């Protein structure tokens, strides 16, 4: 029953986003899709192989220098396993749907990454 509820929720969100896109003049070139595989680790558990798929839409400018993106996806971490002498094997995993959105200013933008401290700095000027 929970899977059916999730499917209905995703369908309703997709319908809402497609209605907004149609009202603004839908452009297939603004769609994006992606996916990935990952090797995940948790302390004291065997490693697990996970995956992710996602898609989104970059909406046309809503106002001067104001752009909005919407993105949704599904991720699965894979199964983490650990064996105990008395109780046997324990398994755990994380999976689910996610969504995000954001806005970006337009203009001259640049970004600089510092891999030693895992930080990214971005700056924009009109």
URZI-V17358 format. One record per residue. N is the residue number from 1. RES is the residue in one letter. PHI is phi in degrees with one decimal (* if undefined). PSI is psi in degrees with one decimal (* if undefined). OMEGA is omega as a letter, one per 20 degrees, with the letter a starting at -180 (* if undefined). Layout:
BEGIN
N;RES;PHI;PSI;OMEGA + N;RES;PHI;PSI;OMEGA
END
This chain:
BEGIN
1;X;*;-36.9;a + 2;X;-64.6;-37.7;r + 3;X;-64.9;-37.7;r + 4;X;-65.2;-41.6;r + 5;X;-63.2;-41.2;r + 6;X;-64.0;-43.2;r + 7;X;-61.4;-43.7;r + 8;X;-63.5;-40.9;r + 9;X;-62.5;-44.5;r + 10;X;-64.1;-40.8;r + 11;X;-63.3;-39.8;r + 12;X;-66.7;-42.3;r + 13;X;-63.6;-44.6;r + 14;X;-61.5;-39.6;r + 15;X;-63.4;-44.0;r + 16;X;-62.8;-44.3;r + 17;X;-65.9;-39.3;a + 18;X;-69.2;-31.9;r + 19;X;-65.4;-43.1;r + 20;X;-63.1;-42.7;a + 21;X;-64.4;-41.3;a + 22;X;-65.5;-37.8;r + 23;X;-66.0;-29.0;a + 24;X;-94.5;2.4;a + 25;X;86.4;84.2;a + 26;X;-59.8;134.8;a + 27;X;-128.1;113.3;a + 28;X;-59.3;-25.8;a + 29;X;-69.7;-14.2;r + 30;X;-90.6;-4.8;r + 31;X;-76.8;146.6;r + 32;X;-142.4;147.9;a + 33;X;-137.3;156.1;r + 34;X;-166.1;179.2;r + 35;X;-170.7;172.9;r + 36;X;-169.0;163.5;r + 37;X;-116.6;150.1;r + 38;X;-142.9;152.1;r + 39;X;-106.3;112.2;a + 40;X;-105.2;146.0;r + 41;X;-135.8;143.5;r + 42;X;-131.8;138.6;a + 43;X;-52.2;135.5;r + 44;X;67.7;12.1;r + 45;X;-122.7;156.3;r + 46;X;-66.2;150.7;r + 47;X;-64.9;155.7;r + 48;X;-131.7;147.5;r + 49;X;-100.0;125.7;a + 50;X;-119.6;176.7;r + 51;X;-148.0;165.2;r + 52;X;-149.7;141.0;r + 53;X;-130.3;147.4;a + 54;X;-154.7;164.3;r + 55;X;-156.3;160.9;a + 56;X;-165.5;-175.7;a + 57;X;-143.2;135.0;r + 58;X;-99.0;105.6;a + 59;X;-71.4;150.9;r + 60;X;-61.6;166.1;a + 61;X;-54.8;125.4;r + 62;X;-82.4;-29.0;r + 63;X;-151.3;172.0;r + 64;X;-58.4;126.0;r + 65;X;61.7;30.7;r + 66;X;-136.8;113.1;a + 67;X;-119.9;146.9;a + 68;X;-128.2;137.8;r + 69;X;-117.9;147.1;r + 70;X;-127.4;139.7;a + 71;X;-143.7;142.4;r + 72;X;-140.9;153.7;a + 73;X;-164.4;-178.6;r + 74;X;-132.9;137.7;r + 75;X;-133.1;151.6;r + 76;X;-143.0;123.9;a + 77;X;-79.2;-14.5;a + 78;X;88.3;173.9;a + 79;X;-93.0;128.2;r + 80;X;-96.0;130.3;a + 81;X;-124.8;146.4;r + 82;X;-147.7;136.4;r + 83;X;-101.0;136.7;r + 84;X;-118.9;146.4;a + 85;X;-60.5;-41.6;a + 86;X;-92.7;-44.7;a + 87;X;-94.1;-11.6;r + 88;X;94.2;-149.2;a + 89;X;-91.0;136.5;r + 90;X;-113.6;133.8;r + 91;X;-122.4;144.6;r + 92;X;-146.7;155.5;r + 93;X;-158.1;164.2;r + 94;X;-129.2;136.1;r + 95;X;-155.1;158.1;r + 96;X;161.6;174.2;r + 97;X;-88.6;149.7;r + 98;X;-143.1;159.4;r + 99;X;-146.2;153.0;r + 100;X;-153.5;162.2;r + 101;X;-152.3;158.2;a + 102;X;-163.4;165.6;r + 103;X;-124.6;148.5;a + 104;X;-131.6;135.8;r + 105;X;-75.5;153.1;r + 106;X;-99.9;173.3;a + 107;X;122.1;-159.2;r + 108;X;-80.7;110.0;a + 109;X;-120.8;145.6;r + 110;X;-143.1;154.0;r + 111;X;-135.5;145.3;r + 112;X;-130.9;132.3;a + 113;X;-109.7;142.1;r + 114;X;-117.5;103.8;a + 115;X;-71.6;-20.7;a + 116;X;-73.8;-30.5;r + 117;X;-113.4;4.8;r + 118;X;55.6;45.0;r + 119;X;-123.3;150.6;r + 120;X;-127.2;133.0;r + 121;X;-115.7;130.8;r + 122;X;-122.2;144.4;r + 123;X;-142.3;144.1;a + 124;X;-133.3;147.0;r + 125;X;-133.5;144.7;a + 126;X;-71.6;*;*
END
